[in-house]
Amino acid sequence: MLPSSRPSYSLSLFPASVTLCQPHSAWALARWKRRFAPSTSTLVGPAQCLTMREVEQGDMAEGAERAHGHSWQAVMPVCQPLLAELPAGSNLSVVVSNQWLRYKLLPAMPPMQSQAASLAIAREMFMETYGDAAGTWRIQLEPLPRGDSQFACAMDQALLEAIASMAEQSGCRLVSVQPAMMQAYNLIYRQQRGLSCLVQVEPGRIHLAVLRDGHWLALSACASHAQDWPRHLVALLQRETLRLGDAPQLPGSLFLHAASPISLSSAWPALQGTLAEMGWQAVPIFTHAPASSAATSLTTPAWSR
């Protein structure tokens, strides 16, 4: 089957920024079709992406330092002008901030159990933690769990509907709505050996996953401040590895993604040294890189339908 001739774009929604980019693999055909990029575009390098525009507004950033403290409704009006620049019929993938999602590690469901039954059990577990509000959330389960745990994610149904409506109004074809944590996981899942960590740093919050040979062991998060997030990350990492009883074992790679590349670059040298002293090999990851096709079962969840 020939690859689709539709240009593809990725829209990332975070409390303090909205970024629209085009994977490099799709850029050559789109450039030939469009001939000229909009005046607001910036080419960021041959192996990266074409950044159409990154929007950071004071009213969006205000309150982003507080965990789950900023409503996704404030971000949606910013998206429409960005998508209006795209060719009609473009494929659109949307990545959603961890701060607007809820994650859980559930006991792995029996392989022969129906999807409806598995989702019902997952919803009950979310409701035990978050109350009746979870009764209306859209829940997605990792389709092929490995080990004893299964990754589950819940999103406000209203947010999902707003994304679908935004894509439809812009004439785009919505192909996936992806949690930020799973986007990063899909980029590194082949590189996981032994005990490893996946960390995502967003303004105001840090999310951390501990894995062994690709199996989920723990998920945790903590609030952080712009200047102190490396210290908060180290404390969170120490707490989780001790809680799991893995401190005596030789740690492996710690894959780190920061929503703001500037904050990562300024803190990287000192943080890398601190993690090395703890036995971790720090590896920065960049979510604009193309994900492996082997992980498409997670990158195209039912949310996109």
C-alpha positions as CSV (number, residue, x, y, z in Angstrom):
1,M,0.0,0.0,0.0
2,L,1.3,3.4,-0.9
3,P,1.8,5.9,1.9
4,S,-0.9,8.6,2.2
5,S,-0.4,11.7,0.2
6,R,-2.1,13.8,2.9
7,P,0.3,16.1,4.8
8,S,0.5,15.2,8.5
9,Y,0.9,17.5,11.4
10,S,1.2,17.2,15.2
11,L,-0.5,19.6,17.6
12,S,0.8,19.6,21.2
13,L,-1.4,21.1,23.9
14,F,0.2,22.2,27.1
15,P,-1.0,24.7,29.8
16,A,1.6,27.3,28.8
17,S,2.1,26.6,25.1
18,V,0.6,25.3,22.0
19,T,2.9,23.9,19.3
20,L,2.0,22.9,15.7
21,C,4.8,21.0,13.9
22,Q,5.2,18.8,10.9
23,P,7.4,15.6,11.1
24,H,10.4,15.8,8.8
25,S,9.3,12.6,6.9
26,A,6.2,14.4,5.8
27,W,7.9,17.7,5.0
28,A,9.2,17.0,1.5
29,L,5.8,16.2,0.0
30,A,4.1,19.0,1.9
31,R,6.8,21.5,0.7
32,W,6.3,20.4,-2.9
33,K,2.5,20.8,-2.6
34,R,2.5,24.1,-0.8
35,R,5.6,25.6,-2.5
36,F,6.0,28.3,0.2
37,A,5.7,28.0,3.9
38,P,3.8,30.7,5.9
39,S,5.8,33.7,7.0
40,T,5.4,32.6,10.6
41,S,7.2,29.2,10.0
42,T,10.8,28.4,11.1
43,L,12.8,25.5,9.8
44,V,14.4,23.9,12.8
45,G,16.8,21.5,11.2
46,P,16.7,18.6,8.7
47,A,16.0,15.9,11.3
48,Q,13.6,17.8,13.4
49,C,10.3,19.5,12.4
50,L,8.8,22.5,10.7
51,T,7.5,24.7,13.4
52,M,4.5,26.5,12.1
53,R,4.1,28.6,15.3
54,E,4.6,28.2,19.0
55,V,2.2,30.3,21.1
56,E,3.0,31.3,24.7
57,Q,0.7,33.8,26.3
58,G,0.7,35.3,29.7
59,D,-2.9,34.5,30.4
60,M,-2.2,30.8,29.5
61,A,1.0,30.6,31.6
62,E,-0.6,32.1,34.6
63,G,-1.3,29.3,37.1
64,A,0.6,26.7,35.0
65,E,2.9,26.3,38.0
66,R,0.1,24.7,39.9
67,A,-0.5,21.0,39.3
68,H,-3.7,20.5,37.3
69,G,-4.3,24.2,38.0
70,H,-5.1,25.5,34.5
71,S,-8.1,24.7,32.4
72,W,-7.7,23.2,28.9
73,Q,-10.5,25.6,27.8
74,A,-8.0,28.5,27.8
75,V,-5.8,26.7,25.2
76,M,-8.5,25.8,22.6
77,P,-9.1,29.3,21.2
78,V,-5.3,29.5,20.4
79,C,-5.4,26.4,18.2
80,Q,-8.0,27.4,15.6
81,P,-5.8,30.1,13.9
82,L,-2.9,27.7,13.7
83,L,-5.0,24.9,12.1
84,A,-6.5,27.4,9.7
85,E,-3.0,27.6,8.0
86,L,-3.0,23.9,7.1
87,P,-4.0,22.4,3.8
88,A,-7.6,21.0,3.7
89,G,-7.7,17.3,4.5
90,S,-4.4,17.3,6.5
91,N,-3.9,14.4,8.9
92,L,-3.8,15.7,12.5
93,S,-2.4,14.0,15.6
94,V,-2.9,15.7,18.9
95,V,-0.7,15.3,22.0
96,V,-2.3,16.3,25.3
97,S,-0.5,17.5,28.4
98,N,-0.2,15.0,31.3
99,Q,-1.8,17.7,33.5
100,W,-5.2,17.3,31.8
101,L,-5.1,13.5,32.1
102,R,-5.3,10.9,34.9
103,Y,-3.0,7.8,34.8
104,K,-3.3,4.6,36.7
105,L,-1.4,1.2,36.8
106,L,-4.0,-1.5,37.0
107,P,-3.5,-5.2,37.5
108,A,-3.2,-6.7,34.0
109,M,-6.6,-7.8,32.7
110,P,-7.1,-11.5,31.6
111,P,-6.2,-11.8,27.9
112,M,-9.6,-13.3,27.0
113,Q,-11.7,-10.8,28.9
114,S,-13.8,-8.6,26.7
115,Q,-12.9,-4.9,26.2
116,A,-16.1,-3.8,27.7
117,A,-15.5,-5.8,30.9
118,S,-11.9,-4.5,31.2
119,L,-13.1,-0.9,30.8
120,A,-15.8,-1.3,33.4
121,I,-13.2,-2.6,35.9
122,A,-10.9,0.3,35.0
123,R,-13.7,2.8,35.5
124,E,-14.5,1.4,38.9
125,M,-10.8,1.8,40.0
126,F,-10.7,5.4,38.7
127,M,-13.9,6.2,40.6
128,E,-12.4,4.8,43.8
129,T,-9.7,7.3,43.5
130,Y,-11.3,10.3,41.9
131,G,-15.0,9.9,42.8
132,D,-18.1,10.2,40.7
133,A,-16.4,12.6,38.2
134,A,-14.6,9.6,36.7
135,G,-17.9,8.2,35.7
136,T,-18.0,10.4,32.6
137,W,-14.3,10.3,31.7
138,R,-13.1,8.5,28.5
139,I,-10.8,5.7,29.5
140,Q,-8.2,4.0,27.4
141,L,-6.3,0.8,28.3
142,E,-2.9,-0.4,27.1
143,P,-4.0,-3.0,24.5
144,L,-1.2,-5.6,25.1
145,P,0.0,-5.4,28.7
146,R,3.3,-7.0,29.6
147,G,4.0,-8.1,33.1
148,D,1.6,-7.7,36.0
149,S,0.5,-4.2,35.4
150,Q,-1.6,-2.5,32.7
151,F,-1.4,1.2,31.8
152,A,-4.7,3.1,31.9
153,C,-5.4,6.7,31.1
154,A,-8.6,8.8,31.5
155,M,-9.5,12.1,29.8
156,D,-12.4,14.5,30.3
157,Q,-15.0,13.6,27.6
158,A,-15.5,17.3,27.0
159,L,-11.9,17.8,26.1
160,L,-12.0,14.9,23.6
161,E,-15.1,16.4,22.0
162,A,-13.5,19.8,21.8
163,I,-10.5,18.4,20.0
164,A,-12.6,16.5,17.5
165,S,-14.8,19.6,16.9
166,M,-11.7,21.8,16.4
167,A,-10.2,19.4,13.8
168,E,-13.5,19.1,12.0
169,Q,-14.0,22.9,11.8
170,S,-10.4,23.2,10.4
171,G,-11.0,20.6,7.7
172,C,-8.4,18.3,9.2
173,R,-8.6,14.5,9.6
174,L,-8.1,13.6,13.3
175,V,-6.1,10.4,13.3
176,S,-5.1,10.2,17.0
177,V,-5.4,11.9,20.4
178,Q,-2.3,10.8,22.4
179,P,-1.3,11.3,26.0
180,A,2.0,13.0,26.4
181,M,3.3,10.1,28.5
182,M,2.5,7.5,25.8
183,Q,4.0,9.7,23.1
184,A,7.3,9.6,25.0
185,Y,7.0,5.9,25.9
186,N,6.6,5.0,22.2
187,L,9.9,6.7,21.4
188,I,12.0,4.8,23.9
189,Y,10.3,1.5,24.5
190,R,12.8,-0.5,22.4
191,Q,15.7,1.0,24.4
192,Q,14.5,-0.1,27.8
193,R,16.8,-2.7,29.5
194,G,16.7,-3.6,33.1
195,L,15.5,-0.9,35.5
196,S,14.8,2.4,33.7
197,C,12.8,5.6,34.1
198,L,10.7,7.8,31.9
199,V,10.4,11.4,33.1
200,Q,8.4,14.2,31.7
201,V,8.8,17.8,33.0
202,E,6.0,20.3,32.3
203,P,5.6,23.8,33.8
204,G,4.4,23.1,37.3
205,R,4.5,19.3,37.3
206,I,6.8,16.3,36.9
207,H,5.5,12.8,35.9
208,L,7.7,9.8,36.4
209,A,7.3,6.2,35.3
210,V,9.6,3.3,36.5
211,L,9.9,0.3,34.3
212,R,11.8,-2.9,34.2
213,D,12.4,-4.5,30.8
214,G,9.5,-2.5,29.4
215,H,7.1,-3.5,32.2
216,W,5.4,-0.8,34.1
217,L,6.4,-0.8,37.8
218,A,5.2,2.6,39.1
219,L,3.7,5.9,38.1
220,S,4.0,9.0,40.2
221,A,3.9,12.8,39.9
222,C,4.8,15.9,42.0
223,A,4.4,19.6,41.7
224,S,7.4,21.6,40.9
225,H,8.6,25.2,40.3
226,A,10.4,26.5,37.2
227,Q,13.8,26.9,39.0
228,D,13.7,23.9,41.3
229,W,12.4,21.1,39.0
230,P,15.7,19.2,38.9
231,R,15.8,19.0,42.7
232,H,12.1,17.9,42.8
233,L,12.9,15.3,40.1
234,V,15.8,13.8,42.1
235,A,13.7,13.6,45.3
236,L,10.8,11.9,43.4
237,L,13.2,9.4,41.8
238,Q,14.8,8.6,45.1
239,R,11.4,8.1,46.7
240,E,10.1,5.8,44.0
241,T,13.1,3.5,43.7
242,L,13.3,3.1,47.5
243,R,9.6,2.3,47.6
244,L,10.1,-0.4,45.0
245,G,13.1,-1.8,46.8
246,D,15.2,-1.3,43.7
247,A,17.9,0.9,45.3
248,P,20.5,-1.9,45.7
249,Q,20.1,-2.9,42.0
250,L,22.1,-1.2,39.3
251,P,19.9,1.5,37.7
252,G,19.8,1.9,33.9
253,S,18.8,4.7,31.7
254,L,16.6,7.7,32.7
255,F,14.9,9.1,29.7
256,L,14.0,12.7,30.2
257,H,11.7,14.9,28.2
258,A,11.0,18.6,29.1
259,A,8.1,20.4,27.5
260,S,10.3,23.5,27.5
261,P,13.7,22.8,25.7
262,I,15.1,26.0,27.2
263,S,14.5,24.8,30.8
264,L,16.1,21.4,29.9
265,S,19.2,22.9,28.3
266,S,20.0,25.2,31.2
267,A,19.6,22.6,33.8
268,W,21.1,19.6,31.9
269,P,24.8,19.6,32.9
270,A,24.3,19.7,36.6
271,L,21.3,17.3,36.5
272,Q,23.2,14.9,34.4
273,G,26.0,14.8,36.9
274,T,23.7,14.3,39.9
275,L,21.9,11.4,38.2
276,A,25.2,9.8,37.2
277,E,26.2,9.9,40.9
278,M,23.0,8.0,41.6
279,G,23.9,5.4,39.0
280,W,21.5,6.6,36.3
281,Q,22.5,7.3,32.7
282,A,20.5,10.4,31.7
283,V,19.2,10.4,28.1
284,P,17.3,13.4,26.7
285,I,14.4,12.5,24.4
286,F,12.8,14.6,21.7
287,T,9.1,14.0,21.0
288,H,9.3,15.4,17.5
289,A,11.2,12.3,16.4
290,P,9.2,9.8,14.4
291,A,7.9,7.0,16.6
292,S,8.4,3.3,15.7
293,S,5.5,1.8,13.8
294,A,5.5,-1.1,16.2
295,A,3.9,1.1,18.8
296,T,0.9,2.2,16.7
297,S,-1.5,0.3,18.9
298,L,-0.8,2.9,21.6
299,T,-0.5,5.9,19.3
300,T,-3.9,5.4,17.7
301,P,-6.3,4.9,20.6
302,A,-10.0,4.7,20.4
303,W,-10.0,8.4,21.4
304,S,-9.3,9.3,17.8
305,R,-12.5,7.8,16.6
